[in-house]
Structures are given as C-alpha cells and as structure tokens.
C-alpha cells in the first residue's frame, strides 16, 4: 500500500477503504508518513469530503492511535459532555456534579483555554490544591467512589488527532466537517464513555457562526458517534452572548457555585438544566422530561452542591473556597465600564468580549502564557437589558491596571445599544438524537 495512491484516490473523489485510512493514521502517527503527504490528503478530504462510513473509520483509527480508557466497569452509567467552546462556558462545573448525584459516572478529560475561549482545567486550577493530573488507578477509583473526576487531557489519548489538527491549522483545512467530526469524536471515543452529550455552540463567540453550520456539524457528530457504537445526542445552544454573567477562571467557579446552590437562575441555569437532563436521560433510560424533574430536585435538595464539594475535596481542592467563594483568587484592581447612552443592549459579540478577558489576563494568546486566575469580566447588562446613560455595563478585573483601557475599548466595540429591545433568541435551538 502506498500513500501516493491513497492521496490520488481521494483527490479523484473516491471513497477510501478502512485499511487505507488505518494505514494513513498508523503511518502518520509513527512518523513514517511525512507532513507533506498528510497535508495533501487533508486538502483532498477538505475538497472532496468523506462518506459516513469513511468518517467512522477515520474516527475509530484516530481513537485507537494511542491510549484509550476502559470504562466498561461502569456499564451504561458512564457519560461525558463535550462543548465546542465559547465564552463564559462553565457548564462542566455544574452539570458534572448534577449528573453524578443522579448516579452517572463522569470520567472526564478537559482542555485548557486558548484565544477567546476558556478551558475547564484552568477554571478548576483556580481552586487551591486542585489536581488536574491523576494516574489511571486514582482516576477510575475516584469515579467509582465519588461519581466524577475531571483531569487535563492526556497527550497519549488519540495522538493522531493532536498531530493532524496541528497540521490542519497551518494548511487551511480546519473547516472540514469530516475532519472536525473525527477530531472531536475520536477523543470522546478514546475517553471510553458509553453515553455522550454534545453541546454545539452557535453564534458570534462560537466556531460555528450560523444555525445551518451548527446543525450540519451536530448531525454528523451524532451520526458518527452512533456509528462508533456510542449513545449520543447533541444540543445546539446559543453563543452570540456570553453564557452567564462571569467570564474568567475564579469568577466562573464562583458563578457555578451560585447555580448549584440554587442562588442563581437565568441563561446559565437553563442551559445547564437542558444539558444535565439530556445526560441523565441517556444514563437512566428515562424521558428528558422525567430527567429534568430529577435534575432540578438535585439542585433544590442540595445534593448537587454536596457532590461538587465531594469531587473538589477528592481531587485535593480546598473545599473552603467552594463554601466561601470570596476566598478564591482576586485581583488588586477593578474598573467599571459605563454606558455613554441610554437604550437597550441589542447585540453582544461574545468573541470580542472573550478577547477583552484575555487582555485582562484571564486567558492565553499562546499556549505558554500564564493565566491570572482572578482576572476577568462580570457583566451587569446583557442582550435585551435596558440601559441608562452612566449605567455600569460590566466590571473589569485585573492585576495589571494598564490593561483596562484596551480591554474597555474591546468590550465597548462588542456592545450595540439601540432604541428598541431586540427579539429574544432561544438558548437551546435544537436537540439532535
């Protein structure tokens, strides 16, 4: 078998065989197939596409390219949630303890933030002592005993994806549905969960900017997940506006705690109820409506918050910072951004607001950048809210007060104020099963 022939076949729009896809993934992962040939195949896939059967084969081959996690000991109780990324998206911190309190088993590997999107691992590391690395035995034991463990992604999990994504990033082949689908799903398949709920974000702060594109990606991921013998569903959720009111690592932990204590409703609460209900429905084998009643009860009874405390403590985190979130990292400086006019907030650009939080120190522009755990933004007004001239639109937090001017400029460029209130958009656009 020759790589040249595989490239030519896909260039001509023909479907690749399972053996040809496995040959490519195995050879590229080991270094036997060079970048220039992998680039050529990626571009051919970008231009010619892949059948569902090909994409399933590619996903499985990438999932099997390194270590995988065997969660068979948890049977149908194992469940995972994947978000395609957004601003203020702290849903894992909320849905994980809710679903674990209902009997689900979440052995979760999460990523770090880069660019305008935040990362779950960074948020958890803002809690003193929290360990984002556990050996396999510790990891599975904690899932068995507590129902949940969340660690950083292993470099040996689907290494083919890591290598291929880096190549796609510099060869203009990122925006290919088969390649995006296999990239996301290969990591989820290798992570071992029987049930997977996908949170596909749509809007200005998301990778998918339109509902049409988000639907195509969600439908493909569900189809491929099922083809890989997993129980999968997807929710398309709004990311035109940041989720919740707090953006930044410790700030987002603080807001997550408020939701789990039943102290905060609103968009974050509603999206988390929807995601948790979908997860609990798959795990418990009940309708989403039945699952929703159970999810709400775990919050109202205090069971979900109690589960969060158990989880954080088990992973070495300082539970006193969860009980009293004022103990979480803070910044030396804050700055209130005021409105120059009256009216209604008609639109927010979530991506620009995410960039403003990065300017303050809450995120990374490069992988090596250090994060200021206390930095970020607390929104006082969101899309649809009435604003009077002089009202506080948001409060900026940073240990570098020199960053306030450029962060304010970026934030104000993301806000539109008009004379009429905008039409209210749904938080969950569609559920795909």
C-alpha positions as CSV (number, residue, x, y, z in Angstrom):
1,X,0.0,0.0,0.0
2,X,1.3,3.4,-1.0
3,X,0.4,6.8,0.4
4,X,0.6,8.3,-3.1
5,X,-2.2,6.0,-4.3
6,X,-4.4,6.9,-1.3
7,X,-4.0,10.7,-1.9
8,X,-4.7,10.2,-5.7
9,X,-7.8,8.1,-4.9
10,X,-9.3,10.8,-2.6
11,X,-8.2,13.6,-5.0
12,X,-10.4,11.9,-7.6
13,X,-13.4,11.8,-5.2
14,X,-13.4,8.1,-4.4
15,X,-14.1,6.6,-1.1
16,X,-11.2,5.2,0.9
17,X,-11.2,1.7,2.4
18,X,-10.9,1.1,6.1
19,X,-7.5,-0.5,5.6
20,X,-6.3,2.6,3.6
21,X,-7.5,5.0,6.4
22,X,-5.8,2.9,9.1
23,X,-2.6,2.7,7.0
24,X,-2.6,6.5,6.9
25,X,-3.3,7.1,10.6
26,X,-0.8,4.5,11.7
27,X,1.9,5.7,9.4
28,X,1.4,9.4,10.2
29,X,1.3,8.9,13.9
30,X,4.6,6.9,13.8
31,X,6.3,9.5,11.6
32,X,6.6,7.1,8.6
33,X,4.3,9.3,6.5
34,X,5.6,12.9,6.1
35,X,3.7,16.1,6.7
36,X,3.6,17.0,3.0
37,X,1.7,13.8,2.2
38,X,-0.6,14.2,5.1
39,X,-1.3,17.8,4.0
40,X,-2.1,16.6,0.6
41,X,-4.6,14.1,1.9
42,X,-6.2,16.6,4.3
43,X,-6.7,19.0,1.4
44,X,-8.2,16.3,-0.7
45,X,-10.6,15.4,2.1
46,X,-11.4,19.1,2.5
47,X,-12.3,19.4,-1.2
48,X,-13.9,16.1,-1.8
49,X,-15.4,15.2,1.5
50,X,-15.9,11.8,3.1
51,X,-18.8,9.3,3.3
52,X,-20.2,8.5,6.7
53,X,-18.5,5.1,6.6
54,X,-15.2,6.7,5.9
55,X,-15.6,9.2,8.7
56,X,-16.5,6.4,11.2
57,X,-13.3,4.5,10.1
58,X,-11.2,7.7,10.4
59,X,-12.7,8.4,13.9
60,X,-12.0,4.9,15.1
61,X,-8.5,4.8,13.7
62,X,-7.6,8.1,15.4
63,X,-9.2,6.9,18.7
64,X,-7.1,3.7,18.5
65,X,-3.9,5.6,17.7
66,X,-2.9,5.8,21.4
67,X,-4.1,5.1,24.8
68,X,-7.8,4.6,25.5
69,X,-9.8,4.4,28.7
70,X,-11.8,1.3,29.5
71,X,-15.0,2.4,31.4
72,X,-16.8,-0.9,31.0
73,X,-16.8,-1.3,34.8
74,X,-19.5,1.5,34.9
75,X,-21.6,0.0,32.2
76,X,-24.4,2.2,30.8
77,X,-23.8,4.7,33.7
78,X,-20.6,6.2,32.1
79,X,-21.4,9.6,30.5
80,X,-19.4,12.5,29.0
81,X,-20.3,16.0,27.8
82,X,-18.4,17.9,25.1
83,X,-18.7,21.6,24.3
84,X,-17.4,23.0,21.1
85,X,-16.2,26.1,23.1
86,X,-17.4,29.5,24.0
87,X,-17.2,32.5,26.4
88,X,-18.3,32.1,30.0
89,X,-19.0,28.4,29.4
90,X,-18.6,26.9,32.8
91,X,-21.2,24.2,32.3
92,X,-19.0,21.2,33.1
93,X,-18.6,22.6,36.7
94,X,-22.3,22.5,37.1
95,X,-23.6,19.5,35.0
96,X,-20.9,17.1,36.2
97,X,-22.0,17.1,39.9
98,X,-25.7,17.2,39.0
99,X,-25.4,14.1,36.8
100,X,-23.1,12.3,39.3
101,X,-25.6,13.0,42.1
102,X,-28.1,11.1,40.0
103,X,-25.9,8.1,39.6
104,X,-24.0,8.9,36.4
105,X,-20.2,8.2,36.2
106,X,-18.2,11.0,34.7
107,X,-14.6,10.2,33.9
108,X,-13.8,13.4,32.2
109,X,-10.8,14.8,30.4
110,X,-11.0,18.5,29.7
111,X,-8.8,21.1,28.0
112,X,-7.2,24.4,28.7
113,X,-8.3,27.7,27.2
114,X,-6.7,29.3,24.2
115,X,-7.7,32.5,22.5
116,X,-11.1,33.8,23.3
117,X,-12.4,30.5,24.7
118,X,-11.9,29.4,28.3
119,X,-10.8,26.0,29.5
120,X,-12.3,23.8,32.2
121,X,-8.9,22.8,33.5
122,X,-7.9,26.4,34.0
123,X,-11.1,27.1,35.9
124,X,-10.5,24.2,38.3
125,X,-6.9,25.1,38.8
126,X,-8.1,28.4,40.2
127,X,-9.2,26.4,43.3
128,X,-6.2,26.0,45.6
129,X,-4.7,22.5,45.6
130,X,-6.9,21.0,42.8
131,X,-5.0,18.3,41.0
132,X,-5.6,18.1,37.2
133,X,-3.4,15.0,36.8
134,X,-4.3,11.6,38.3
135,X,-2.8,8.2,37.4
136,X,-5.3,5.8,35.8
137,X,-6.0,3.9,39.0
138,X,-6.6,7.0,41.0
139,X,-8.8,8.4,38.3
140,X,-11.0,5.3,37.9
141,X,-11.2,4.8,41.7
142,X,-12.4,8.4,42.2
143,X,-15.1,7.9,39.5
144,X,-16.2,4.7,41.3
145,X,-16.3,6.3,44.7
146,X,-17.5,9.8,44.0
147,X,-19.1,9.5,40.6
148,X,-16.8,12.1,39.0
149,X,-13.2,13.0,38.2
150,X,-12.1,15.8,35.9
151,X,-8.5,16.0,34.7
152,X,-6.4,17.5,31.9
153,X,-6.3,15.8,28.6
154,X,-3.7,13.1,28.2
155,X,-1.2,13.6,25.4
156,X,-1.3,9.9,24.7
157,X,-5.1,10.0,24.1
158,X,-5.8,10.0,20.3
159,X,-2.3,11.3,19.4
160,X,-3.1,11.1,15.7
161,X,-5.7,13.9,16.3
162,X,-3.3,16.2,18.0
163,X,-0.7,15.7,15.2
164,X,-3.3,16.0,12.4
165,X,-5.0,19.1,14.0
166,X,-1.7,21.0,14.2
167,X,-1.2,20.3,10.5
168,X,-4.7,21.3,9.5
169,X,-4.3,24.5,11.5
170,X,-1.4,25.7,9.2
171,X,-2.7,24.2,5.9
172,X,-6.2,25.9,5.8
173,X,-8.0,22.6,6.2
174,X,-9.6,23.1,9.6
175,X,-13.1,23.8,8.3
176,X,-13.9,20.3,7.0
177,X,-16.9,18.6,8.6
178,X,-15.4,15.1,8.3
179,X,-12.1,16.3,9.8
180,X,-13.8,18.3,12.6
181,X,-16.2,15.4,13.4
182,X,-13.4,12.8,13.6
183,X,-11.2,15.2,15.6
184,X,-13.9,15.7,18.3
185,X,-15.4,12.2,18.3
186,X,-12.0,10.3,18.3
187,X,-11.1,11.9,21.7
188,X,-14.6,11.1,23.1
189,X,-14.4,7.5,21.8
190,X,-10.9,7.0,23.3
191,X,-12.1,8.5,26.6
192,X,-14.4,5.5,26.9
193,X,-17.9,6.8,27.8
194,X,-20.9,4.8,26.7
195,X,-23.1,8.0,26.6
196,X,-22.1,11.3,25.1
197,X,-23.9,14.6,25.0
198,X,-22.5,17.2,22.6
199,X,-23.0,20.9,23.3
200,X,-22.6,22.5,19.9
201,X,-22.3,26.3,20.3
202,X,-23.6,28.6,17.7
203,X,-23.1,32.4,17.3
204,X,-20.5,35.1,17.4
205,X,-18.5,33.5,20.2
206,X,-18.6,30.0,18.7
207,X,-16.7,28.1,16.0
208,X,-20.0,27.7,14.1
209,X,-21.4,31.1,13.4
210,X,-24.7,30.1,11.8
211,X,-27.5,27.6,12.8
212,X,-27.2,25.9,9.5
213,X,-23.5,25.1,10.0
214,X,-24.1,24.1,13.7
215,X,-26.8,21.7,12.6
216,X,-24.6,20.1,10.0
217,X,-21.8,19.6,12.5
218,X,-24.2,18.3,15.2
219,X,-25.9,15.9,12.9
220,X,-22.6,14.5,11.7
221,X,-21.2,14.0,15.2
222,X,-24.3,12.2,16.4
223,X,-24.3,10.0,13.3
224,X,-20.6,9.2,13.6
225,X,-20.9,8.7,17.4
226,X,-23.6,6.1,16.8
227,X,-21.6,4.5,14.0
228,X,-18.9,4.1,16.6
229,X,-21.4,2.3,18.9
230,X,-22.0,5.1,21.4
231,X,-25.2,6.5,22.7
232,X,-25.1,10.1,21.5
233,X,-27.3,13.3,21.3
234,X,-26.5,16.9,20.6
235,X,-27.9,20.2,21.7
236,X,-27.3,23.4,19.7
237,X,-27.0,26.2,22.2
238,X,-26.6,30.0,21.8
239,X,-23.2,31.6,22.0
240,X,-24.0,35.0,20.5
241,X,-24.0,36.3,24.1
242,X,-21.5,35.0,26.8
243,X,-23.1,32.3,29.0
244,X,-23.9,33.6,32.4
245,X,-22.5,36.9,33.8
246,X,-19.0,35.9,34.9
247,X,-16.1,35.4,32.5
248,X,-12.7,34.4,33.9
249,X,-11.5,31.4,35.8
250,X,-12.2,32.0,39.6
251,X,-15.1,34.2,38.6
252,X,-16.7,31.3,36.7
253,X,-16.2,28.9,39.6
254,X,-17.9,31.5,41.8
255,X,-20.9,31.6,39.4
256,X,-21.1,27.8,39.1
257,X,-21.3,27.5,42.9
258,X,-24.2,30.0,42.9
259,X,-26.1,28.0,40.4
260,X,-25.5,24.7,42.2
261,X,-26.7,26.3,45.5
262,X,-29.9,27.4,43.8
263,X,-29.0,31.0,44.2
264,X,-28.9,32.0,40.5
265,X,-31.3,31.3,37.6
266,X,-31.1,32.8,34.1
267,X,-29.4,31.6,30.9
268,X,-26.6,29.6,32.5
269,X,-29.0,27.8,34.8
270,X,-31.4,27.0,31.9
271,X,-28.6,25.7,29.6
272,X,-27.2,23.5,32.4
273,X,-30.7,22.1,33.1
274,X,-31.0,21.2,29.4
275,X,-27.6,19.6,29.2
276,X,-27.9,17.7,32.5
277,X,-31.4,16.5,31.6
278,X,-30.1,15.1,28.3
279,X,-27.2,13.4,30.1
280,X,-29.4,11.9,32.8
281,X,-32.0,10.8,30.2
282,X,-29.3,8.7,28.5
283,X,-27.8,7.3,31.7
284,X,-31.1,6.5,33.5
285,X,-33.1,5.4,30.4
286,X,-35.9,7.8,31.1
287,X,-37.5,10.6,29.1
288,X,-35.9,14.0,29.1
289,X,-38.9,15.4,30.9
290,X,-38.6,12.9,33.7
291,X,-34.8,13.5,33.8
292,X,-35.4,17.3,34.1
293,X,-37.5,16.9,37.2
294,X,-34.8,14.8,38.8
295,X,-32.1,17.3,37.8
296,X,-34.0,20.3,39.3
297,X,-34.5,18.3,42.5
298,X,-30.7,17.6,42.9
299,X,-30.2,21.4,42.9
300,X,-33.1,22.2,45.2
301,X,-32.2,19.5,47.7
302,X,-28.6,20.5,47.9
303,X,-27.4,17.1,46.5
304,X,-25.7,18.6,43.5
305,X,-23.7,21.1,45.6
306,X,-22.8,18.4,48.1
307,X,-21.5,16.3,45.2
308,X,-19.4,19.2,43.9
309,X,-17.8,19.5,47.4
310,X,-17.0,15.8,47.4
311,X,-15.5,16.0,44.0
312,X,-13.3,19.0,44.7
313,X,-12.1,17.6,48.0
314,X,-11.3,14.2,46.5
315,X,-9.1,15.9,43.9
316,X,-7.2,17.9,46.5
317,X,-9.0,21.2,46.2
318,X,-9.6,23.5,49.1
319,X,-13.3,23.0,49.8
320,X,-13.4,26.1,52.0
321,X,-13.0,28.1,48.7
322,X,-16.2,26.4,47.5
323,X,-18.1,27.1,50.7
324,X,-16.9,30.7,50.7
325,X,-16.1,31.8,47.2
326,X,-14.7,35.1,48.5
327,X,-11.6,33.0,49.3
328,X,-11.0,32.3,45.6
329,X,-8.2,34.3,43.8
330,X,-9.0,38.0,43.4
331,X,-7.3,40.9,41.6
332,X,-5.8,44.1,43.1
333,X,-7.7,46.3,40.7
334,X,-11.2,46.6,39.1
335,X,-12.7,49.1,36.7
336,X,-16.3,49.8,35.8
337,X,-17.3,50.3,32.2
338,X,-20.1,52.8,31.9
339,X,-22.6,53.3,29.1
340,X,-22.4,56.5,27.1
341,X,-26.0,56.3,26.0
342,X,-29.5,55.1,27.0
343,X,-31.5,52.4,25.3
344,X,-31.4,48.6,25.1
345,X,-28.5,46.3,24.6
346,X,-29.4,45.0,21.1
347,X,-26.4,42.8,20.5
348,X,-23.2,41.4,22.1
349,X,-20.2,40.0,20.2
350,X,-19.2,37.1,22.5
351,X,-15.9,36.6,20.8
352,X,-14.8,40.2,21.3
353,X,-15.8,40.0,25.0
354,X,-13.7,36.9,25.3
355,X,-10.8,38.7,23.8
356,X,-11.3,41.5,26.3
357,X,-11.0,39.0,29.1
358,X,-7.7,37.7,27.6
359,X,-6.4,41.2,27.5
360,X,-7.1,41.4,31.3
361,X,-5.1,38.2,31.9
362,X,-7.9,35.7,32.1
363,X,-6.8,33.7,29.0
364,X,-4.0,32.8,26.7
365,X,-2.9,34.1,23.3
366,X,-0.2,31.4,23.2
367,X,-0.1,28.0,24.9
368,X,2.9,29.1,27.1
369,X,1.1,32.2,28.5
370,X,0.4,32.3,32.3
371,X,-3.1,33.0,33.5
372,X,-4.2,35.4,36.1
373,X,-6.9,33.3,37.9
374,X,-8.7,36.3,39.4
375,X,-8.9,38.3,36.2
376,X,-12.0,38.6,34.0
377,X,-15.3,40.4,33.5
378,X,-18.6,40.5,35.3
379,X,-21.4,41.6,33.1
380,X,-24.0,43.9,34.6
381,X,-26.1,44.1,31.3
382,X,-26.7,41.6,28.6
383,X,-28.6,41.5,25.3
384,X,-32.2,42.7,25.8
385,X,-31.5,44.7,29.0
386,X,-32.5,48.3,29.4
387,X,-29.6,50.7,29.9
388,X,-29.5,54.3,31.1
389,X,-26.6,56.6,30.3
390,X,-24.0,56.2,33.0
391,X,-25.1,52.7,34.0
392,X,-22.4,50.1,34.6
393,X,-22.2,47.7,31.6
394,X,-19.6,45.5,33.2
395,X,-16.8,45.4,35.7
396,X,-13.2,44.5,34.6
397,X,-10.8,42.7,37.0
398,X,-7.1,42.5,36.5
399,X,-3.8,42.7,38.4
400,X,-2.5,44.8,35.6
401,X,-4.4,48.1,35.6
402,X,-2.6,49.1,32.4
403,X,-4.8,46.6,30.6
404,X,-8.1,48.3,31.4
405,X,-8.0,50.9,28.6
406,X,-7.6,48.4,25.8
407,X,-10.0,45.9,27.4
408,X,-12.6,48.6,27.8
409,X,-12.2,49.5,24.1
410,X,-12.6,45.9,23.0
411,X,-15.6,45.4,25.3
412,X,-17.4,48.6,24.0
413,X,-16.7,47.5,20.4
414,X,-18.7,44.3,21.2
415,X,-21.8,46.1,22.5
416,X,-24.6,47.6,20.4
417,X,-27.2,49.8,22.1
418,X,-30.4,50.8,20.3
419,X,-33.7,52.3,21.0
420,X,-35.8,49.1,20.8
421,X,-35.4,45.9,22.7
422,X,-34.2,43.0,20.4
423,X,-36.3,39.9,19.8
424,X,-35.5,37.2,22.3
425,X,-33.5,34.3,21.0
426,X,-33.8,30.7,22.2
427,X,-31.0,29.4,24.5
428,X,-31.4,25.9,23.0
429,X,-32.1,25.9,19.3
430,X,-32.4,22.3,18.6
431,X,-31.8,18.8,20.1
432,X,-30.5,16.2,17.7
433,X,-30.7,12.5,18.5
